[in-house]
Amino acid sequence: MPFLGQDWRSPGWRWVKTEDGWKRCEPFSPALKDGNNQLSDISHTVIITGSDENEEVYSTEDCEFAAKKRKKDHCRDSTDSQCFYREKWIYVHKESTRERHGYCTLGEAFNRLDFSSAIQDIRRFNYVVKLLQLIAKSQLTSLSGAAQKNYFNILDKIVRKVMEDQYNPRLIKDLLQDLSSTLCILIRGVGKSVLVGNINIWICRLETILLWQQQLKNLQMNKQVNTGLTLSDLPLHMLNNILYRFSDGWDIVTLGQVTPTLYMLSEDRQLWKKLCQYHFAEKQFCRHLIPSEKGHIDWKLMYFALQKYYPIKEQYGDTLHFCRHCSILFWKDTGHPCTASDPNTCLMPVSPQHFIDLFKF
């Protein structure tokens, strides 16, 4: 079996085990170079061990072997000196060609696209959480061991971010609920070998998820102390405009619980009618008309009823993009080596569901 590297005749990449999984290590890192210089001095010395009666002298070759082993241990243990060759894009190929062998998997794409950094960007946070939720529902068993470890490391960072910043905890609660339900089903079917790894690891992960759920349940929102202008000081037409900017009905309901004025504005029939017309086609909500006691259509109840039958439109501040010319998946701000004459005409935004579909075979 040939090595997988830049050239099939090469010795392959050097891999380093980190907390986020195995990563490729750049062979000529400046930090590692200094460490290698220190370690290389050992190979030119003679090591004498044992007592005076039984002395054992190691040759230069043995010393070189010991130096190489120490270099490897140094590279594993020292996180500050790691320098990885890691692109922010991935070539999506589903079949072998003369130039490329094998195919791209969901786990490989998940490891390569740097979702750990993406969750720190508020534009991408909801996008990554939705993607994790879709993987939890249907694709968890297709992840490799390294991708699974990376998945739970990212999830841990998300939970810690929510606990610190108190940003959108409802979204994370839904994700953890779907993940725990899926794991309970999969653990019961362990005899069918549906999970990669030891069953005790998955039980431990399930216990961690339950702990996260309990922490989010006990999360207390910090009361903001503002001495200047607050949301309640805005005129009614501005508050109404803010509500009309929301695309999620639960956000409208949550904001309506802040003050009596916002509650009155959040119950506006026209607001919920616009929301239904935005997310659903006319044929869809005509099948589920819900009249109120006064004979009018209750658009608020209709929205939540339709949400159970049809998917709503998704809006994200930033998404992954796919280049149709190069077949490369990437974050738009990092770019990719495109060979098209006009790269912008080849770009296509990728929704979380589309990301999953790209790797179905």
Secondary structure, DSSP 4 states (H G I P E B T S, - for coil): ----SSSTTS----EEEETTEEEEB-TT-HHHHHHHHHHHGGGGS--EES-SSS-EE--HHHHHHHHHHHHHHHHHH-STT--B---SEEE---S--SS--S---HHHHHHHTTHHHHTTSHHHHHHHHHHHHHIIIIIGGGS-HHHHHHHHHHHHHHHHHHHHH---HHHHHHHHHHHHHHHHHHHHTGGGT-SSS-HHHHHHHHHHHHHHHHHHHT--PPPP--SS--GGGS-HHHHHHHHHT---HHHHHHHHTT-HHHHHHHT-HHHHHHHHHHHS-HHHHHTT--B-TTSSB-HHHHHHHHHHHSPPP---SS-EEEETTTTEEEETTT-----SSSGGGGEEEE-HHHHHHHT--
